[in-house]
Amino acid sequence: MKLTTHFLCGVLIAFGLLSAAGALAGVDLLFLLAFRNAYVYRAMLSLAGVAALWLLFWLIAFRPTKFLS
């Protein structure tokens, strides 16, 4: 479970960086990384959505911020 969480955190970080770079450069880098294939592009977007849902579940179920004050 820890490996899954770290992998999906990495996916979200990469997705965020590519989106930010695309917003600043005016070019969709994620679409270029998908070799301009709409199916691969949608698969990457759905992977980012699954990663976000997993992290939401992880934050609710395990409450890693419970001991922060």
N, C-alpha and C positions, 0 to 999 in steps of 0.2 A: 504494500500500500504506500510505503514511503517512496519507493521508486516511481510509482505511478504519479504521485503528487509532485515530485520533483520534475518529472518529464512534462507534465501538463503545465506546471509553472513556467518552464522553459518555452513551451509552445506559446503561452500567452505573452511572455516577454518579447519573444521574436515577432509575434503578430503585432504587438504594440509598437515596437521599433520600426517595423516595415511600414505600418500605417502612418506613423509620425513622419518618417522620411518621405513617404509618398505625398503627405499633405504639404510638406515644405518644398518638395521638388516639383510638385504638380504632375507626377507620373505615378501610376499605381504599380509599385514595385512587387507587390504580391502577385498581381496578374502577370507581370513579366517573369517572375520566378516560376509560375505555373506554365511557362512557355506559351502564353496566350491561349490556353485551352480552358474553355468555360467549365468543363466538368471537373478538372483538377482544381480550378480556382474555387468552385463551390465546395469541393471536398475539403480544401484547406480552411475555408470559412466555417464549415460544419465542425471540423476538428477543433477550431478555436471556441466554438459554442459549447461543445462537449467539455472542453477543458475548463471553461468558465463555470459550467454547471457542476463539474466534479469539485472544483475549489469551493464553490458555495456550499455544497454538501459537506465537504471536509471542515470548513469553518463552523458550520452549525453543529455537526456531530462531535467534533473533537475539541472545540473551543480553545484553540491554541493561544488566544489573547486573554484568557481568563485570569491569568496571574500577572498581567501587566498592570501597573498602577501609575 
